[in-house]
Amino acid sequence: MTESDNILQPTTENYQEEHIVTLEWQEHIRRRPGMYIGKLGDGSSPDDGIYVLLKEVLDNSIDEYMMGFGKTIEVKVEGTTVSVRDFGRGIPLGKVKDVSSRMNTGAKYDSKAFKKSVGLNGVGIKAVNALSSRFFIESYRDRQAKNVLYRQGVVVEESDIIPSSQANGTWVEFTPDSEIFGDYHYRDEYIDPLLKNYVFLNTGLTIVFNGRKFYSKNGLEDLLNENLTSEALYPIIHLQGEDIEVAITHTNQYGEEYYSFVNGQHTTQGGTHLSAFREASARTIKEYFNRNFDYADIRNGMVAAISIKVEEPVFESQTKTKLGSKDMSPDGVSISKYIGDFLKKELDNYLHKNPGTSDILQKKILESEKERKAIAGVTKLARERAKKANLHNKKLRDCRIHYNDTKGDDRDETCIFITEGDSASGSITKSRDPNLQAVFSLRGKPLNCFGLTKKIVYENEEFNLLQAALNIEEGMEGLRYNKVIIATDADTDGMHIRLLLLTFFLQFFPDLIKKNHVYILQTPLFRVRNKKKTVYCYTEEERLAAIKELGPNPEITRFKGLGEISPDEFRHFIGKDMRLERVTMRKEDLLKELLEFYMGKNTPERQNFIIDNLTVDVEA
């Protein structure tokens, strides 16, 4: 036997008894947090893990309310510590420790106690416990109480059952562990929408957050009014059934916009219930008018919300953003039939009883149909062009994993950088992660599309290829990248390109921005270094701090454009420490007026605004 033969022989030396490891429950969660809460993050994005921890605790309190116990929930965030106090039934005192630290323990396996709950696998509260540097839980029940204190999921103190004057309910206080989440902070701007959605879905519930009250009287109708950024063409249609609630209107914006929920859980990626709603609502409207309307024309401009309650729901991930269930309950009717039957009866009745609304709706559909037919020829040619370009799209350097893939833990990390010019595209392309990061290169400044119809999206090659790259022509469900990142220079031309791209998205795909998919890449303005250390600075304040830190006469470089940053350096700015600024829309940002002001014809008002708000970056 030769030496090479010996090398190829199988061996068991590196696979012995000592290699078999059994982890404690909290160790497994801490080693694999993504399995339980999705991404980590530092609190700068609404889907970061620290908000998932808050939601997991809140879900238990909401489930109590849904079962008819406790009309108020108190939430406090002080620095990095969060507390949630509900006034439900309280955890049975003998099970406080088990419920908070024993995997697969909970009441929600018993459908009599929690018929239509969000959390069904008994994991959520344990994940919060394991991922917190300090976790305290106390239950109040029939004038008695019991509490347990944990650190990183390990019990450090446990009380006996003691007398209490507190009203029934549960109090949870936790501090997310900086060993897991790093230097994080909570932002009210991301907590507020979360709490608002809870009260919209649970009329009569009051949530008090740091002294501020959230309450809704009209449910999903209030939710739509809160989120509309274009004027509704007719009063919101608000329909309710035993396990279903919907709200529907149309606006003059392009595309469709939906908010979907299951058992109070915001299913941001939709699922079987949203697909059924889109199909059934369009079919019901088509049958009501008894016209051969195209579904796309019926749904164009639709803004709607749907909430259903399902027994034992099946979600496609632990973070519950997409419903996979096909039935309302294990032995019940299908979700598709349930939603279809409800809309066939209630929406059809509403339209018959409200001819003013149905007349406005029909006019909107006819306008959408007219525009679609007017651009049909252009659309067909553009699609063929885009299909050919996709085979060898010089503008797109694609990645391997996509947001609309059916499987993959990394889908949320997918992004596409929209850059200007070859030099910037080259630096990003050489620095990027080819598995998760794509690059789309613009040629100069895109067209100002304000006031133009969607025909321009197909006539303009750049817009058409960008639409095809994102895969959003038919709606957000096919979106290929979770983050659409505008990466332009921080000079006047770069700012103008940003504004032109944002105008394109706001005009034709506003849901892309509303659903938190559009970001601006922040790149450093300065590099300050000496022989021992290099510091990249994003602001003048950071530059002055770096000079102070590095001592006398450091080398200072001012980056005038992305193309000046070498690929080796760029790798730092689009990796795990990438700084992104999310583009947001608020209720008060009425779309038509916003675009008219910034992108319409020059007006004295806009000129004065620019002069008053102009800031000059002076290099010291």
N, C-alpha and C positions, 0 to 999 in steps of 0.2 A: 504494500500500500504506500503510495507516495504521500508527500506532505500535503499536496493540494487536495488529494482524496480525503485526507484526515480533516481538513478545514471544512469540507462540505458535509461531513457527517452530522446528523442531528444531535443536539445535546440538551440535557435537562438541567444543567448546572445553574442557569440563570432563571429557573422557574421552580422554586422550592416552596415549602410551607411558609417560610418567613416573608415570601413575596405576596401572600394573600393577606389583605388588610380589611378589617371591618371598621368602618367609621361610625362614630356616634352621630346621631341625627343632625345635631347642630354643625358638626364638622363638615358633613356632606353639603349642607346648604351654604356654608361659608366658602367652601372650595369651588362650588358650582352655582354661584348666585344667579347666573343667567337662566338656569333651568327653572327658577322659581319667580323671578321678578323681571325677566327680560334684561335690558341693558342696565348699566350702573349710572354713569354720568355724575355731574356735580351740581345739578339743579338748574342748569342754564337752558334745558329743554323740558317741555311739559311731559314727555314720556320717560324722563329719567327715573331711576329706581327709587329715589327718596319719596317721590310722589306716589309710586306704586305701593310703598310701605304704608303711607297714610291711607290710601284707598283700601288696602286689605283690612285695616282696622275699621274704617268707616263702613265697609260692606257688612260687617257683622252687626253693627248698630242699625243700618238700613234694613237688614233682614228682620230685625226685631220690630221695627216700625211697620214693615209690610205684613207682619203677622198680627198687627194691631196693638203693639205695646210701645209706649214712649213717643210722645209727639215732638220732643226737643232733643237735639244733640248739640253738645258744646265742644267746640274745637279750639285749641290754643296752640300757637306756634311762637315760642320764645327762643330766639337764636336758633340752635340746632335741636331743641327739645320740643316734641309734639305730644299733646295730650288730647284724648277723646273721651268724653263722658256721655253715655246714653242713659236713658231712663226706662229701659226695657225690663225684662223679667229678671235679669242678672243671671250669671252662670251658676248652675247648681254648685253650692260651696264645696262639696266633696270632690268636685271635678275641675276646679280652677287650675290646678297644676297640670293635670292631664291635658286639658284643652289647649294650654299654652305651650306645652313642651313634649307631648307624646304624639308622634306622627300618626296620621289616619285616625285621629280621635276628634269627634265632634257630634253635634246633634243633627247635622244636616243630611246624614245618611237616612234618618227617619223622616219620611215625607209627611208624617202627621205633625211633627214639630215645625218643620220648615218646608212648605209645599213647593214654593217657587223661589228658591234661594239662588244667589250668584255663586257662592263658594260651596262646592260639594265634596271636595276631596280632603278637607281637614288639614290643609297645608298652610294657608295664607298667614294666620297669626303666628304660626311657628317660624315662618320665614322672617317675619318682622322681628321676632325674639332673637333668632340666631344672628341676624345682621345688625343688631343694636349693641352698642357698648353698654347701655343700661336699658332694661325693660322691666316695667312695673305694671302688674295687673291686680286689680282689686274688684271683687264682686260684692254687691249689696243685695241681700235677699231676706225679706221678712224680718227686718230689724236685726239681722246678723251680717257679718262680713268676714271675708278671708282674702289675704293677699299673698303674692309671691314676687320676689325681686330676683332678677337674673342679670348676669353680665355675660355678654356674648353667648347667650343660650344656656348658661350654667347657673343653677340655683345658688344664690348666696344667702337668701333669707326666705323663710316661709312662716307665716303666722298660723296660729290656731284659729278656729272659728271664734270670733269675738262679737260682743254686742255692738250695735251700730244704730245711730239715729238717722242715717242717710236713707233717701228714697231708693227704691229698688233700681238696679241697673248695673252697669259695668264701667270702670274707669281704667283706661290704658294710657300709660305714659312711656315714651321711648325716645332714645337718642340714636340715630343711625351711626354706625361705627365708622369713624374716619379711617380706620385700617382698611376698610372695604371701599368706602366712597371717596376717600381723599378729602380735599379742602372743598366742601360743598356748602351750599346755602339754599334755603327755601325762598321762593319768590311768590308774593301774593298774586301776581298776574297769572300764575299757573294754578294756584289753589282756588281762586275765585271761580273760574269756569267749571272746575270739578264740582264744587259745592252747589253752584247754580244748577247744574245738570241734575244733581240729587234731588233738589226741591222741585224742579220742573217735573220730574218723574214721580214724585210723591207729594201730590197736592195735600196741603194740611200740615206737612212737616216743616218745622223751623230749625235751621242750623245757625247757631251763633258762633261766628268766627272772630276771635279777638275782639269781642264786643259788638261786631256788626251782624245784623240779622239778615238771613236769606230765607225768603218765603215765596211761594207761588200759589196763586189762586186758580189759574187757568191752564196749568200743565204745559203740554207741548205747544199750545198756542203762544204762551209766554216765551217758550224756548225759541220758536221761529222769530217772534218779534225782537228778541234779544240779538239774534244772529243775522237778521236781514240787513244787507248793505245796499240793496236796490229796492225801490218802492214796489210794494205788492200791487199787482194789477187788479185784484179783487180781495174782499175780506177773507181771512184765513178760514179754510174749511177744517173744522175740528170735530172729529168723530171718536166716540168711545164705546168699547164693549167690555165684556167681563175680563178678558185677558189681553186686550189689545186697545191701543190708542194711536190715532194718526192725526197729523196736521198737514195740510197741503195748501200751497198757493203757487202762483207763477209771477215771475218778474221779467223785465226786458233783458236780463243778462243772458249770455250764452251758456249752453251746457246744462247740467243737472247738479243739484246740491242736496245731499241727504244727511240726516242725523238718525242713526239707528241704535236701538237699545234692546237688551234682553235682561229681564229681571233687574233692571236698574243699571246694568253694566253697559257703558258706552262702547259699542262694537265699531271702532273706528275703521276697521277693514271690512265691515259689512258681514256678509254670510248668507245663509239660506233664506233668512227672513227678509233681508233687503232685496235679494234677487226676486223673491216671490212678490214683494210689494211693487217693485218697478214693473214687473210683468202685469200684475193684476190691476194696478191703477190705470195703466195705459189701455188695457183691454176693456175695462169698465167704461172709460171715457169714450173710447171708440164705438162701443156698442150703444152707449147713450145717444150719441149723435147719428148713429146708423150711417156713418160715412166711412169710406175706405182710407182713413187717415193712417199715415205711417207712424209707428210707435215713436220714432225719433222726433217727429214734429210735435207729438203730444207732450213728450217729456222735456222738450227744449225750453229752458227757462224755469222748469219746475224746481221749487224749493220745498222740501217735505221732511217730516220726522215720523218715525214709527217706533213704537215701544210695544213689545209683547212679553208675556210671562209664560215660561215653559217649565214643566216639571223635568228635573234631572237633565239640564242642558249639557250639551257636549260642545266645548270650545276647541279651537285648533291649536291653542297654546295655553300655558299657565296664566299668561297675562290677559286672556279672555278678550281679544280684540276682534275675533272673527268666529261667528257661530257655525258649527258644523252639523247640528241636529237637523233631522228631517221631520221629526214628529213633535207635536205639542206635549206629549207625555208618552211613556213606554207603551201604553196600550191605547193611545188616542189617535185623533185625526192628524193628517200631515199638516205641517206648517203652511205649505203652499195652498192646500185646499182651505184651511182655516182663514188665512188672510184673503184669499180669493172670494170666498163666500161672504165674508164681512164687507168687503168693498163693493161687491156686486149689489148687496142690499143697501148699505148705508150711504155710499158715495152716489149711487144711482138715485136714491131717494132725495138726497140733498140737492142734486142738480135739477131734479124735477120741481122741487119746492122753491128753488132760488134761480129763476130764469135770468135775472140780471147777471149773476155770476156765470151761468152757463153761456150767455151771449158773449161776455168778455173773454171767456176761455176759448170759445170757438174762434173768435177773431184772432187771438194769439196763435192758435194752431194754424190757421189759414196763412198768417203772416210768415210763420216758420216754414210752412210748406212752399210758399211762393219763393222765399229766399233760397231754400234748398234746391228747388227745381231750376232757379236762375243760375245757380253755380254748378249744376250737375255735371256739365261737360268739363268744366275746369277741375272739379273734384276728381273725376275719373282719370284725367290725364295726370294730375298731381299725384294720385295714389300709385299709378303705374311708375311714375318717375321716382317716387319715394321707395317703392319696392325694389327697383333696380339699384337705387343708391344704397339701400340697406345691405345689398350684397357686397358692395365695396364703397362705403360712405367715407370719403376722405375727411369729412368734417367730424366724424364720430370715431373715437378710439374707445371701443366698448370694453366692459368688464365681463367676468365670467358668471357672476351671481347677480340675480335681479330681484327687485322687490316683489314682483308678481309671480315668482317661482312658487310652486306649491309646497316645497319643503326647503329647509335650510335655516339654521339658527341665526345666520348672519344677515338675513334679508333686511333688517332694520338699519344696518350699517351701510347699505348701498347708496352711492351718490354719483351725481354727474356734475362736473365743473364746466360752466359755460365761460369760455375765455375769449379774449380779443387778440388777434394777431398770432403769427407763427411762433414768435419767441416765447411768449407766455405759455402757449399750448405745449411747446417743446419741453419747457422746464417742468410743468406739471406732469406731462406724460412720462417723463423719465423718472419722476419722483413718486408717482402714485402707486397704490396697491392694485395690480391688474385684476385681482379677484373681485374687488368691491368698488373701485373708483373708475368711472368713465370720464372722458373729456370730449366736449363739443366745441369746435373752434369757429368763431365768428369771423366774417370778412368785413372789417370796418364797422361802421355804425349801422345797426338795423333800422328798418323803416319806422317812422312814427305812425302807428296804426290807429291813433285815436280818431274816432268818428267813422272809421271804415267798417265795412261789413266783413263777415267771415270769409268772403270770397278771397280777400287778400291773403289769408293764411295758405290758400292753395296756389294762388298766383305767384306769391313771393317764395322763391326756392328756399331761401334760408329758413323762413318760418315753417314751411312745409316739412323740411328735413328735421327741424327741431321738434315739431309736433310728432313726426314719425319716430324719432329717437326716444322720446318720452312715452310714446304709445298711449296718448290721451285723447285721440280723436273721438273714440267711442265712450269716453268717460274715465273717471279716476280708477276704476277697478283694474285696468290694465297697466297702470303706472309702473314703469320699469325701475325707477330709482326712488328711494324714500326721501332723499334730500337733493333738491335742485339748487346748486350753489353757483351764484353769479360771482365770477372771479375776474374783476377788472382792476385796472390801476386806480389808485386813490387820487387821481388828478381830475381836471375839469372834463376831459374827454371820457375818462373812465366813469365818472359820475353820470355823464349824459347817457352812456351806453346802458348803465344800470337802470336809469329812468325809462329808457326806451324798451328794455326787456320787461320791466315791471308793468309798463303800459300794455304790452302784448299779453302778459299773463292775466292782468286785471280785466282787460277787455274781453278776452275769449275763454280764459280758463280760471276764473276767480276762485273756484274751489281748491285749486292747487295751493293758493295762498291761505285760504281759510282753514284748510286742513293741515297747516303747519309744514308744508313741504319745501318752501322757498326760503333760501338763506343768502346772506352776503358773506363772502370770505374776507376775514380780516387778516391782512398781512403786515409784517413789521415795516415801520417807516425808517428805523435806524438799526444799525449793528454797532454795538460798542464792545470793544475787546482790548485785552492786553495779552501778554504771552501765556497767561495761565487760564484765562476764562473769557468766554464770549457770551454777551447778553443781547437778545433781540428785543427791541422796544417798539411798542405799538402806539405810544403816545409821547408827547413832549415830557410829561411827568415821569414816565418810565425811563426816558433817556437821561433826565437829570438825576434820577435815583441810581441808574447804572454808573454814571460818571462818578457819583459820590462813593459807590461801592467799590469800583475798580481802582480808585486812586488817581494820582495826577497823570495827565497827558495820555489817556487811552486813545486808541484809534477809533474814529467815528466815521461810519459810512452812512450816507443818506440814500435809501433806495427810491429811485424816481419811478420805477415801473417793475412789474412782475418779471419781465424778461431779463432784468439785471440780476435777479437772484439765481444763483447756480442751482442745478438739480440737487446737488448734495445738501445744500442749505434748505431748499424748498421742502425736502423730505420732513423736516421738523415742523413745518407749518401746516401740513395736510395729514399728519399722523394723529396719534392719540391726544396730542395737545392742541389740535386744530381749533382756532377761535372762529366761531360763526355767530352772525347776528341774524336772528330770525325775522323775516318780514311778516308783519301782522296787519290785520284789519280789525278795526273796532266798529261797534254799532254806529257810532257817530260819523264814521268815514263813509258817507254816502258815495257810492262808486262813481256815478255820473258826474256829480259836482266835483269830486276829487280829481278825476281825469281832466275835466274841463278846465280846472284852475291851473294844473301843472302842464298839460300837454295840448291845450286848445290854443286859439289865436292869442298873440301877445296882448296883454291888457295892462293898463297902468297899475292895477291891483297886484298882479303877479310881479311886475318889475319892482314895485315898492317892497313887496315881501322878500324878494331875492336880495335887494340892497340892504334891508334891515337885518337879514339873517345870514349875510355873508360872513364867513370866518376865513381869515388868512393864516396859513401855516408858515410862520417865519422861522427859517433855520438859524439857530443861534450859533 
